[in-house]
Amino acid sequence: MSGPGLWSYVRQKLLATSLRWFVYIFRLKKMRRDRDTVRQQGAVVHRTSIPSRQPGRSIAVNIYAPPEHSPDHGAKPVLVNWHGSGFFIPYLDSDAVYCAQVAQKAGIFVIDADYRKGPEHSYPEPLEDVEDVLHWVAEQSQFDKSRVAVSGFSAGGLLALVAASSLRHDLESLGLKIRAVAAVYPVTDVSLPAAQKTVPRPIRPLSPFIMGLINDCWAPEALRKDPRVSPGLADAKLYPDVSIIVTCDGDSFAPEADALARKLEAGGKTVHYKSMERARHGFDKGVKKGARAWDMRDEAYEVIIDGFRRAFDLQGSGAPRT
C-alpha cells in the first residue's frame, strides 16, 4: 500500500485506536452492570472458539444454553448474534443481557459471535467470519439446522441482515435454514452519505465524521452499493419470511432501517417492527434497574423473542404461536 491509500489507512488506524480506548473506558462500568444482570438471571454461558478459514486463527464465541438443557432432549433451535462495533470496536459481550434473555425465554441456544474489525480487517473479512460461524453451526448436532435465526445490533445488525439475505441460500446447501432475522438499530445502507443520515429529534447522535469512519472501516466506497455491503439494497425475496426490526426515533440510522422494513413488507414478508420512542442508539446497554431504559429494553427484547417463537413455532407463556 502506498500513496493516498496508505495515508488514509494510517489516519483511520489512529482514529480507531483512540476511539477504542475511549469507548472501553466509557463503557467499562456499563458492561460490568450487564454482566451482573446476566449472573443474577442464572444464565449458563460457555466461552469457546471455533475454527476460521484462516489457518492458525479462531473466532471467539459465547454460547448461551437454554434452561435445563440436556443432550437427551434432542437438537434445539439456535440464534447466532453479532454485536455492535462501528466496525472497529472490539465489543463482544456487549449483548450479554439480550443473549441471556433470548436463551431463557425462548428456550433456544444463542451463539454470540465475534468478528474481525476495520480498518485492519475490512470487507470481506468480517463477513467471512460470519460465514465461518454459520458453517460451524451447521456441523453441530445439538443445534436444529432447520430452525436457525440470526440477529445483530448496529453494525452487527448489518452483518445479520447480509447473512439472512445474500448468504442465506448458499447456507441452505449445508442444510442450514435461516427462518428469521432480527436487527436492532441496524446500519443497512452505507452507500448513503453520512451527512444525509438525520432524524427530526436526534438524541446524542453520531456525527457525520464518526459515521464516515464507520463506513470506511467497513468497506471502500466503490463497493457500498453491493447488497453484501449494504443489505438494505438487497432484493426482498432474498430474505426469510420473518424479519424483526427495532429502531429508535432519536437514532440517525433509523430512516434506513425503516425503509428496509417497508421494502420487506411490500415484498410480502412478515415484519415485526418496533420504534422505541425517545430512545437513542445503544439505549439498551448498561441500564440500571428501575430506569426507563430498563423497561424499554425488556419491551424491545420481548418483541424479538416473540418473533423468534413465531418463526420457530415455539410456545410462549402458554399458547402456541401461529
N, C-alpha and C positions, 0 to 999 in steps of 0.2 A: 504494500500500500504506500502511495506517495502522493505529493501534491495536495490539493484541497481536500481530497478524501481522507488523508492522514490527519490533517489538522481538524477536520470535522469530527473524526473519531476521538481524537485526544480531548477535544472540548466536551464531547458527550461523556467520555470516561470521567473527566474531572468533576463534571456536574453530578453525574450519577453517584460517584463515590461520596461526594459531600452530602448529597441528599440521603443516601443510605444511612450514614451516621446520624444525621438529624432525625430521620424517621425512627431509627432504632431507639434513640434516647427518648423521643417524644412518646413513642408507643409502648415502652417497656412496662409501665405501670398498667396500661390497659390490657396488654397481653397476659400479665400475671393475674389480673382480675378475671379474665375469661378462663384461664386455666383453673383457677379456684372454683369457678362456676361449674366447670366440667367435672372436677373431682367431687363436688357436692352432689352432682347428679348421679354419681356412681357409674359413669361411662367406662367401658372396657376398651382401652386404646393400646395398640401394639405398633411401635415404630420399627420399620424394616426398610430394606432397599431392594429394588428389583433391577434386573439387567437392562442396560441401554444397548442400542445397536452399536455404540461406540466401544470398542474393546477396552477393558480395564476401567470402565465407568459405570456407575449405577445411579438410580433415581430414588430419592428418599420418598417414602410414603408413610402415612399414618392410617392404620386400619381400625375402624370402629366396628365392634361386633354388636349384633342385635342382642337384646336381653335374653339370658338363659339359653344361649345358642349351644348346640351340641352337634357334632358331625352326624350323629344318628338322626337328626331332624331333616337331613337332606339339604340340597342346594337352596340358597336364598337369593332373592333379587339383590342387585348391587347398584350403588350410586358411586360414580367417580367425580370428584370435585377438584377444581383448580382455584387457588387463592388469587386475590388481587395483588398487584405488584407495580402497576405503571410500566410493566415490562422491564423494570430494572431493580426492584427492591426484593431481597430475599425475605419472604413473609409467610413461609409455611407455618402452620399452627394458628394463623390469624382467624380461621373459620372454625375453630375448635368447638365453640358452642353450637353452631349450626350443625356440624357433623354429628355431634353427640345427640342433639335433639332428633335429627332425622333417623339415626340408627335406632334410638329408643322408641320413638313414637310411631314410626312406620314399620319397625321390626325388620330392617334390612341391613346388609353390610354397607358401610361407607368407606371409600378409599379417598383420602385427602392427599393429593399428589403434588410433588414439586415439579419444577421445570426450569430450564436454563433461562437466564435473563440477559438483556442487552445492556449496554451496547456491545459487550464482549461476545454475546451469543444472540444475534437477532434472527429473524425469519430466514430459513425454515426450522432452525434448531429447536426452539420451544415447541413447535408443532410436532417435530419428530419425537420429543419426549411424550407428548400426548398420545401419539400412535403407539409408542413402545409400551406405555402403561396399559392401554386398551388391549394390545396383543397379549400381554401377560395375563390380564383378567380372563381372556378367552381360554387360557390354558389351565385355569384353576377350577378344581372340581367343586369347591364349596360355593361357587357363585353360579346362579341360574343365568346362563348366557342368553336365554330367550327373554329375560326381563332385566334390562340394563338401562340406567339413566345417567345423564351427565349434567353437571352444574358448575357454576363459577361466579365469582364476584369481580366486577370491574374488568380488568384485563383478563382475569381468569374466565369471566363470562364470555369474552370474545373467543377464547380457546374452546370452551364448551360448545359454543354455537357453531364453530367450524367443525368440531368433532361430530355434531349432530346433523350437519348438512353435507359439506363437501367430502368428509371422511366416512360417512355412515354406510354407504352402500358397499364400499370396499371391505369394511369390517364385517358385513353380513356374510362374506365368503368364509369367514372364520366361525360362523355360527353365532356371532355376537349381534344381538338385535337391540338397538337403542330405541326404547319406547317413548322416552320423554327427555326434554332438556329444560333446565331452569337457569335463568340468567338474572343476576341481581345487580342493579345499576350498572349494566354492562357497557363497554365500548363496543360499537357494532360497525362503525364506518370511519376508518382512518383516512379515507380519501377526502373527507370534508376539511376545509381549512380550520385550524384551531380557533381563529377569531370569530368564526360563524357559530360556534357552539355556545349558545346562551339560552337562558330561560328568563321569564319576566321577573321572578323574585328569587334570585340566586342566594344560596346560603353557603358562605365560606367557599366560593367557587375556586377551582383551579385556574390559574392564569393561563392565557394563550401560550406564554413561554413554556410553562410546565407541560401543557398538553402537547405542544410541539416536540418537547423532549420525549414524551411517551410515544408519540408516533415514530420518531427517529429511532428509538430503542427497539421498536417492534419490527419495522420494515422500511426499506428505501421507498422513496416517493414513487418511483416508476412501477412498483408492484401494488400500490394501495387500492386499486380498483379490482384486484383479483378477489373473488369470493372466499378464497382460502386465507386472505389477509383481512378483508372487510366482510364478515359473514352477513351483514345487513344487505349486501348486494347479491346474495345467493338466491336462486330461484326457490320459491316457497315449496315447490314439490320435492325438493331435496330433504326437507325437514321431516322429523317424525310427526305422528298425528297429534301429539300433545306437547305444547310449549308453555312454560311458566315464566312470565317476565315481571319483575318487580323493579319499579323506578322510584325516584324521589323528585318531588316537584321543585326542590331547590338545587338539583344537580344539573350541571351543564351538559351531561351526556344523555339526559332523559329524552330529548326530542328524537334522537336517532333510534333509541330503543322503542319509543312509541311508534315510530314509523315501521319498524320491523314487526311489531305486534299487529298493526293494521294490515301489513302485507301478508302475514301468515293467515289472518282471519279471512282476508279476501281470497286467499288460495285454498280455503276450505279446511284449514287446520283448526283444532281446538286450542284456544289460547286462554290460559288463566292469567289474568292481568291485574296487577295491583300498583297503584300510585300512592306512595306514602306522603301524606300532607305535612307541610312544614318540616321536611326532612332533607338532610344533606347527604352527599356521597359518603359512604362509610358510617352511616348513622348507627349501625348495629354493633360496632366494635367497642369492647371495653366498657359497656354501660353499667351503671350502678343499679342495684335492685331498688325499686321504688321510684326511679326516674321515669319520665315519659318515654324515653328511648327504650327502656326495658320492655314496656308493654308493646311498643311499636315493633320491636324485634320479634317478640313472640307472635304478633299478628302476621308479620311478613313471613316468618318461617312456617306458620300453620297453613298459609296459602300454598306454599311449596310442598309441604308434606301431604296435604290433601290432594294436590295434583299428582304426586307420586302414587298415592293409594289408588287413585282412579286409574292411572296408567297401568299399574301392576295388578289391578283387580284385587286389592287387599281390603281387609276390614279395618275400619277406623274404631271409633268408640261404640261399637255395637253393630250398626247396619253395614252390609256390603256396599261398596262403592260401585256405581254404574255410570 
